[in-house]
Amino acid sequence: MAKQLYDYWFVQFDFPNEEGKPYKSSGGAMVWNEKLKREIPQGWTAANIFDELSVQYGFPFSTDLFTEEPTNIPVVRIRDILENSVSAYSREEADEKYKLQKQDLLIGMDGNFHMNYWNDNVSYLNQRSVRLRAKPNSTVSILQARYDIAPYIKAKELRAKGSTVGHLSDKDLKELFVLVSPNADFRNKFDSILAEIIENRCEIESLTKQRDELLPLLMNGQASINYHLYVFSRTHFILFLSPQKVQNYERS
């Protein structure tokens, strides 16, 4: 749903006009934008991501201070971005500006330029990754921003294939632009969708953890469930066996 809505509003520009009709298809005025090299709706602009989003590079944590034992500094490395997981902790203190929030967009800057929304408010971002966060006074949602810049990030990644290791630089990021609509309702709609995506992810993560704790007890006979709980558990178990369902929902 999110991608379809984005394509309809920000690629085809057929968002509802003041009469509720598709803007471009109904003859809405379009103007040429030199930055994007294409026409955009009259009244819209294109802005650098540093102007419309909060951009923060990761902290240079020392690997010598990494530990597998949980601390109050969970560290998100490039390898963790796609899985929304934490594989290391640090004994090193870091400024709060490196602390992540739910709905932050993370991008790995070495190798494969992984992109994903983050799910918690407790982890810290490691170096060679960058996080994008929506600004309160901007009409640009983080979900829209991801779709705006994803083709350019992907093209950069493909061009890097065959070289030693691909790198995203500060210069590369400063060449990324997002569309800016004067309509704040667009951001509200996308923010609502992203909040639902994160909520579903967190719920599935919690239920998966419960499954992993209870399943061995059920298998060896240390625990049992009644019929109604069995039906409920079986439904969720099927969902857990198909994590692709979550990814399909986000792409739909």
C-alpha positions as CSV (number, residue, x, y, z in Angstrom):
1,M,0.0,0.0,0.0
2,A,2.8,2.5,0.9
3,K,4.6,2.0,-2.4
4,Q,1.4,2.2,-4.4
5,L,0.4,5.4,-2.7
6,Y,3.8,6.9,-3.2
7,D,3.8,6.0,-6.9
8,Y,0.3,7.5,-7.4
9,W,1.1,10.7,-5.5
10,F,4.8,11.4,-6.1
11,V,5.6,9.7,-9.5
12,Q,2.3,10.0,-11.4
13,F,1.3,13.1,-9.4
14,D,-2.3,12.0,-9.3
15,F,-2.9,13.0,-5.7
16,P,-6.4,14.4,-4.9
17,N,-6.7,18.0,-6.0
18,E,-9.0,20.5,-4.2
19,E,-12.0,18.8,-5.9
20,G,-10.9,15.3,-5.0
21,K,-9.8,14.5,-8.6
22,P,-6.4,13.2,-9.7
23,Y,-4.2,16.2,-10.0
24,K,-2.1,15.6,-13.1
25,S,-4.8,13.6,-15.0
26,S,-7.3,16.4,-14.4
27,G,-5.0,19.0,-15.9
28,G,-3.1,20.2,-12.9
29,A,-0.3,22.7,-13.7
30,M,3.2,21.2,-13.9
31,V,6.5,23.0,-14.0
32,W,10.0,22.0,-14.9
33,N,12.4,21.4,-12.0
34,E,16.1,21.7,-12.9
35,K,17.4,19.8,-9.9
36,L,15.3,16.7,-10.7
37,K,15.3,17.2,-14.5
38,R,11.6,16.6,-14.7
39,E,8.2,18.3,-14.3
40,I,6.7,18.5,-10.9
41,P,3.4,20.0,-9.7
42,Q,3.2,23.8,-9.5
43,G,3.9,24.9,-6.0
44,W,6.2,21.9,-5.2
45,T,9.9,22.1,-4.8
46,A,12.9,19.8,-4.6
47,A,15.2,20.1,-1.6
48,N,18.4,18.5,-0.5
49,I,17.9,15.8,2.2
50,F,20.1,17.9,4.6
51,D,17.6,20.7,4.4
52,E,14.4,18.6,4.9
53,L,15.6,15.8,7.1
54,S,17.8,15.4,10.2
55,V,20.9,13.6,9.0
56,Q,23.4,12.0,11.5
57,Y,26.4,9.8,10.8
58,G,27.2,6.9,13.2
59,F,29.6,7.0,16.1
60,P,33.1,5.5,15.7
61,F,32.8,2.9,18.4
62,S,36.0,1.0,19.2
63,T,35.7,-2.6,18.3
64,D,38.0,-3.4,21.2
65,L,35.2,-2.4,23.6
66,F,32.5,-4.5,21.9
67,T,31.0,-7.3,23.9
68,E,28.3,-9.9,23.4
69,E,27.1,-9.3,27.0
70,P,24.2,-6.8,27.0
71,T,25.0,-3.3,28.1
72,N,23.1,0.0,27.9
73,I,24.8,0.7,24.6
74,P,23.4,-1.7,21.9
75,V,25.3,-1.0,18.7
76,V,23.8,-1.2,15.2
77,R,26.3,-2.1,12.6
78,I,25.8,-2.3,8.8
79,R,25.1,-6.0,9.0
80,D,22.3,-5.4,11.5
81,I,20.3,-2.9,9.4
82,L,18.3,-5.4,7.2
83,E,17.4,-7.7,10.1
84,N,16.6,-4.9,12.6
85,S,18.7,-6.7,15.1
86,V,21.6,-5.9,17.4
87,S,24.6,-8.3,17.3
88,A,27.0,-6.4,19.6
89,Y,27.1,-4.1,22.6
90,S,29.7,-1.6,23.7
91,R,31.3,-0.6,27.0
92,E,32.0,2.8,25.5
93,E,29.8,5.8,26.2
94,A,28.3,7.7,23.2
95,D,26.5,11.0,22.9
96,E,22.7,10.9,22.8
97,K,22.7,12.3,19.2
98,Y,23.8,8.8,18.0
99,K,20.8,7.1,19.7
100,L,18.2,5.9,17.3
101,Q,14.4,6.3,17.4
102,K,11.6,4.3,16.0
103,Q,11.0,5.1,12.3
104,D,14.5,6.4,11.7
105,L,15.8,5.4,8.2
106,L,19.2,3.8,8.3
107,I,21.5,3.4,5.4
108,G,24.7,1.4,5.3
109,M,27.6,3.3,3.6
110,D,30.0,0.5,2.8
111,G,29.5,-2.6,0.5
112,N,25.8,-3.1,0.0
113,F,24.0,0.1,0.9
114,H,21.3,-1.5,3.1
115,M,18.3,0.6,3.8
116,N,15.7,0.0,6.5
117,Y,13.5,1.6,9.1
118,W,14.6,1.1,12.7
119,N,12.3,-0.4,15.4
120,D,13.5,0.7,18.8
121,N,14.5,3.8,20.8
122,V,17.5,2.3,22.7
123,S,20.2,1.4,20.1
124,Y,23.1,3.5,18.9
125,L,24.4,3.8,15.3
126,N,27.9,2.7,14.5
127,Q,30.2,4.5,12.0
128,R,29.9,4.0,8.2
129,S,26.1,4.2,8.5
130,V,23.8,7.2,8.5
131,R,20.4,7.8,9.9
132,L,17.7,10.0,8.4
133,R,14.9,11.4,10.6
134,A,11.9,13.4,9.7
135,K,12.0,17.0,11.0
136,P,8.9,18.2,12.9
137,N,8.4,21.3,10.7
138,S,8.8,19.5,7.4
139,T,6.1,18.1,5.1
140,V,8.5,15.3,4.0
141,S,7.8,12.0,5.7
142,I,10.7,9.5,6.2
143,L,8.7,6.9,4.2
144,Q,8.4,9.3,1.3
145,A,12.1,10.2,1.6
146,R,13.1,6.6,1.3
147,Y,11.2,6.1,-1.9
148,D,12.6,9.4,-3.3
149,I,16.2,8.5,-2.7
150,A,16.2,4.7,-3.1
151,P,16.7,4.7,-6.9
152,Y,19.8,6.9,-6.6
153,I,21.2,4.8,-3.7
154,K,20.6,1.6,-5.8
155,A,22.2,3.1,-8.9
156,K,25.3,4.1,-6.8
157,E,25.5,0.5,-5.4
158,L,25.3,-1.0,-8.9
159,R,28.0,1.3,-10.2
160,A,30.2,0.2,-7.4
161,K,29.9,-3.5,-8.3
162,G,33.2,-4.9,-9.6
163,S,35.3,-2.4,-7.6
164,T,36.9,-3.5,-4.3
165,V,34.2,-2.1,-1.9
166,G,31.5,0.4,-2.7
167,H,31.3,3.5,-0.5
168,L,28.7,6.2,0.0
169,S,30.3,9.5,0.9
170,D,29.1,12.7,2.4
171,K,29.3,14.2,-1.1
172,D,27.0,11.5,-2.4
173,L,24.4,12.2,0.2
174,K,24.5,15.9,-0.4
175,E,23.5,15.2,-4.0
176,L,20.2,13.5,-2.9
177,F,17.0,15.4,-3.2
178,V,13.4,14.9,-2.0
179,L,10.2,16.3,-3.3
180,V,8.6,18.9,-1.0
181,S,4.8,19.3,-1.2
182,P,3.0,22.2,0.5
183,N,0.3,19.7,1.7
184,A,1.1,18.5,5.2
185,D,-1.7,15.9,4.9
186,F,0.6,13.8,2.6
187,R,3.1,13.5,5.4
188,N,0.4,12.6,8.0
189,K,-0.8,9.8,5.8
190,F,2.7,8.3,5.3
191,D,3.6,8.8,8.9
192,S,0.5,6.8,9.8
193,I,1.4,3.9,7.5
194,L,5.0,3.8,8.8
195,A,3.8,3.8,12.4
196,E,1.7,0.8,11.5
197,I,4.6,-1.0,9.9
198,I,6.8,-0.5,12.9
199,E,4.0,-1.5,15.3
200,N,3.5,-4.8,13.3
201,R,7.2,-5.5,13.3
202,C,7.5,-5.0,17.1
203,E,4.5,-7.2,17.7
204,I,5.8,-10.0,15.5
205,E,9.2,-9.7,17.2
206,S,7.6,-10.0,20.6
207,L,5.4,-13.0,19.6
208,T,8.4,-14.7,17.9
209,K,10.3,-14.4,21.1
210,Q,7.4,-16.0,23.0
211,R,7.2,-18.8,20.5
212,D,10.9,-19.6,20.7
213,E,10.6,-19.8,24.5
214,L,7.4,-21.9,24.6
215,L,7.9,-24.2,21.6
216,P,10.6,-26.4,23.3
217,L,8.4,-26.8,26.3
218,L,5.5,-27.9,24.2
219,M,7.6,-30.3,22.2
220,N,9.0,-32.1,25.2
221,G,5.7,-32.2,27.0
222,Q,6.6,-29.8,29.8
223,A,3.7,-27.6,28.8
224,S,0.3,-28.0,27.1
225,I,-2.4,-25.7,25.8
226,N,-6.1,-26.0,25.6
227,Y,-8.0,-26.1,22.3
228,H,-8.8,-22.3,21.9
229,L,-5.2,-21.3,22.7
230,Y,-4.0,-24.0,20.3
231,V,-6.0,-22.4,17.4
232,F,-4.7,-19.0,18.3
233,S,-1.1,-20.2,18.6
234,R,-1.3,-22.3,15.4
235,T,-2.4,-19.2,13.5
236,H,0.5,-17.1,14.8
237,F,2.9,-20.0,14.3
238,I,2.0,-20.1,10.6
239,L,2.7,-16.4,10.4
240,F,6.1,-16.8,12.1
241,L,7.0,-19.5,9.5
242,S,6.4,-16.9,6.8
243,P,8.4,-13.7,7.7
244,Q,8.1,-12.8,4.0
245,K,4.5,-11.7,4.8
246,V,5.8,-8.7,6.7
247,Q,8.1,-7.7,3.8
248,N,5.2,-8.1,1.4
249,Y,3.0,-5.9,3.5
250,E,5.7,-3.1,3.5
251,R,6.1,-3.3,-0.3
252,S,2.4,-3.5,-1.1
